[in-house]
Structures are given as C-alpha cells and as structure tokens.
C-alpha cells in the first residue's frame, strides 16, 4: 500500500526527531553531556576523565555532533567539544530529573553510594549564600581546573579532588569547608568531604552543585 504524502511527511519528521533519541541512548554520551555542561573538553581530557579510550570517546562525540547536540573548535591540533545550545542541557536535565522520579533503580544507586558515605548532610544553596555573606565558610570547588575557570561560585577556592590530599595544608581547620562539584549525582564533593573529615577538617557538601547554584541566580564568576 502506497503511503500518502502526509504519511511520508510524518514518517520523515519523526525519524529526524528520533536522531536525538538515538544520540542520547548511551550512558557514555549522557555522561559526556553532563561534563560538557561545565566546560568545553578535548577528546583526550574527556577520555581520561571518564576512563574511556580516546577512540571510543571520539566515536561517541561524533554521534553527538551528528545529532547537532555538540559543536567543536580547533586550537592547533587539538579539537575541543562544547554543548551546542543551552536547550541541549535543558533536555539532559529533564531526562535526569525524569529518571530520578520514575526509576527506582536511581534511588537505590544513590542510597547505596552517596547517602551511606560519611558526612552526607548537605548544605542548601540558600544556606550557603547566607554563610558567604557572613564570611563564615570556605567554599571549595573540587572539579577540574578547566571547569572552575569556565565558571564557579563567587569566592570559591579551586582544589581539584585529584590534588586535595597533597594540598590539605592550604586549608584552615578553624573554618567550616563546603565542597561542591558538578551536580546532585556527582561523587567528587562527597569524596572530598570524606577526605577532609578524615584529616580533621569541618566539612560538608553543597546540595546539588554548580548548575543548581547557577540556576537559582546566585552569584557566579563566568568566563
């Protein structure tokens, strides 16, 4: 049976929309978008951060690029990737929030990893803002230096988690430290708090992370 022009139009239209769904149908690519929400990354840096091979990372990024979800720029021989448009991040955050709401497995994973770790009591963005105004807290950004340079909470100090153990002497033990990272499912701040408390510091984590702070319109430094 020959399809009508209207049917052919709808088939083609929805096949184009499906390109987005196919591009997002990979845990690795979703994690890449989560990282690209904070800064642009080279293929090599993304591969290192996510413990993937460079070849596999490049393949996934090309799929995201073919769906127009990411864009590139070249600096010398290095290619950097970035999110193509803020609407891409809105889509990812909507997927993330829907998964949290509808998938019981997400809660199980969070409870098994984050909330069973030491010192998981979190500070809200509102409470942290008040503490910053009163100058009673040191805010510690434990993301990578490139993410910090791209944007961070005003007044925050940058010590990537990978450097924290060797830089503890830079931090005061008389001031409470609030660590933050990439968002509610990022493990960097939780691991930083565990390290800090084990070394005798007063430390808690920020509820959410930099995106949540920024989305609430709170003070940020953006480059």
C-alpha positions in Angstrom: 0.0 0.0 0.0 1.5 3.3 -1.1 1.8 5.9 1.7 0.1 9.2 1.4 2.2 12.4 1.2 1.0 13.3 4.7 2.1 9.9 6.0 5.5 10.2 4.3 5.9 13.6 5.8 5.2 12.4 9.3 7.5 9.3 8.9 10.4 11.6 7.9 9.6 14.2 10.5 9.6 11.7 13.4 12.7 9.9 12.1 14.5 13.2 12.4 13.4 13.6 16.0 14.5 10.1 16.6 18.1 11.1 15.8 18.1 13.0 19.1 16.8 10.0 21.0 19.4 7.7 19.4 22.2 10.1 20.2 21.1 10.2 23.8 20.7 6.4 24.0 24.1 5.8 25.6 25.3 6.2 29.2 28.7 7.3 28.0 27.2 10.1 25.8 24.9 11.2 28.6 27.9 11.5 30.9 29.8 13.5 28.3 26.9 15.9 28.1 26.9 16.2 31.9 30.6 17.1 31.8 30.2 19.5 28.8 27.6 21.4 30.9 30.5 22.8 32.9 33.2 23.5 30.3 34.5 22.5 26.9 36.7 19.4 26.8 39.2 17.9 24.4 38.7 14.3 23.4 41.8 13.3 25.3 40.7 15.0 28.5 37.2 13.6 28.3 38.7 10.1 27.7 40.9 10.4 30.8 38.1 11.8 33.0 35.7 9.0 32.1 38.3 6.2 31.9 37.4 5.5 28.2 39.7 5.0 25.3 40.4 8.0 23.1 39.0 6.1 20.1 35.7 5.2 21.9 35.4 8.8 23.2 35.8 10.3 19.8 33.2 7.9 18.3 30.6 8.9 20.9 31.3 12.6 20.4 30.9 12.3 16.7 27.5 10.7 17.2 26.5 13.7 19.5 27.9 16.1 16.9 26.0 14.4 14.0 22.8 15.0 16.0 23.7 18.7 16.4 24.0 18.3 20.2 27.6 19.4 20.4 29.9 21.7 18.5 33.7 21.9 18.1 36.5 24.3 17.9 40.1 23.7 16.9 43.1 25.1 18.8 46.3 24.0 17.0 46.0 20.2 16.6 43.5 19.9 19.5 39.8 19.7 19.0 37.6 20.9 21.8 33.9 20.0 22.2 31.1 22.1 23.8 27.4 21.9 24.1 25.7 23.3 21.0 23.0 25.2 22.8 21.5 25.7 26.3 18.4 23.8 25.2 20.6 20.7 24.9 21.3 21.0 28.6 17.7 21.6 29.4 16.9 18.3 27.6 19.6 16.4 29.6 18.4 17.8 32.9 14.8 16.9 32.1 15.9 13.4 31.3 17.9 13.2 34.5 15.0 14.6 36.6 12.5 12.2 35.0 14.8 9.3 35.7 15.1 10.3 39.3 11.3 10.5 39.5 10.3 7.3 37.7 13.2 4.9 38.1 13.5 3.2 41.4 17.0 2.0 40.5 18.3 5.6 40.6 17.3 5.9 44.2 18.8 2.6 45.0 22.1 3.7 43.5 22.1 7.0 45.3 21.3 5.4 48.6 24.0 2.7 48.1 26.8 5.2 47.2 26.1 8.7 48.3 23.9 8.6 51.3 25.7 5.8 53.0 29.0 7.7 52.9 30.3 9.8 55.8 29.1 13.3 56.3 26.5 13.3 53.6 24.4 16.0 55.3 24.2 18.7 52.7 24.1 22.5 52.8 21.4 24.1 50.7 22.2 26.9 48.2 20.2 29.3 50.3 22.1 28.4 53.5 25.5 28.6 51.7 24.6 32.1 50.3 23.9 33.3 53.8 27.1 31.8 55.1 29.1 33.5 52.4 27.5 36.9 53.2 28.5 36.4 56.8 32.0 35.3 55.7 31.9 32.2 57.9 32.6 29.5 55.3 35.2 28.5 52.9 33.7 27.2 49.6 35.8 24.6 47.9 35.4 23.7 44.2 36.7 20.2 43.6 36.0 20.0 39.9 38.8 20.2 37.4 40.7 23.5 37.0 39.2 24.0 33.5 35.7 23.7 34.8 36.5 26.2 37.6 37.9 28.6 35.1 34.8 28.3 32.9 32.5 29.3 35.8 32.4 29.0 39.6 30.7 30.2 42.8 31.9 33.7 43.6 34.7 33.5 46.2 35.2 29.7 45.8 38.7 28.2 46.0 39.7 25.7 43.4 41.4 22.4 44.5 40.6 19.5 42.2 39.8 16.3 44.0 42.9 14.7 42.5 45.1 17.3 44.2 43.3 17.5 47.5 45.4 15.1 49.5 48.6 16.9 48.6 47.1 20.4 49.3 45.4 20.0 52.7 47.9 22.4 54.3 46.4 25.2 52.3 43.0 24.8 54.1 42.1 26.2 57.5 40.9 23.8 60.3 39.1 26.6 62.1 36.6 27.3 59.3 33.9 25.0 58.0 34.5 23.9 54.4 31.7 23.4 52.0 32.7 21.4 49.0 30.8 21.4 45.7 31.1 19.7 42.3 29.0 19.1 39.2 25.5 18.3 40.5 23.4 16.0 42.6 24.8 12.8 41.2 28.5 13.8 41.1 30.7 12.0 43.6 33.6 14.4 43.7 32.2 16.6 46.6 31.2 13.5 48.6 34.7 12.0 48.3 36.3 15.4 49.1 34.2 15.7 52.3 35.2 12.2 53.4 38.9 13.0 52.9 38.6 16.3 54.7 36.8 14.9 57.7 39.3 12.0 58.0 42.0 14.7 58.2 40.3 16.6 61.0 38.5 19.3 59.0 35.0 20.5 59.4 33.4 19.8 56.1 30.1 19.3 54.4 28.9 19.2 50.8 26.7 21.6 48.8 23.3 20.2 48.0 23.3 19.8 44.2 26.3 21.5 42.6 27.4 24.4 40.5 24.5 24.1 37.9 21.9 24.2 40.7 23.6 27.2 42.3 23.7 29.0 38.9 20.1 28.1 38.0 19.0 29.8 41.2 20.5 33.0 40.1 23.1 33.1 42.8 26.5 34.9 42.4 28.9 33.2 40.0 32.0 34.1 38.1 31.8 33.1 34.5 34.5 33.4 31.8 
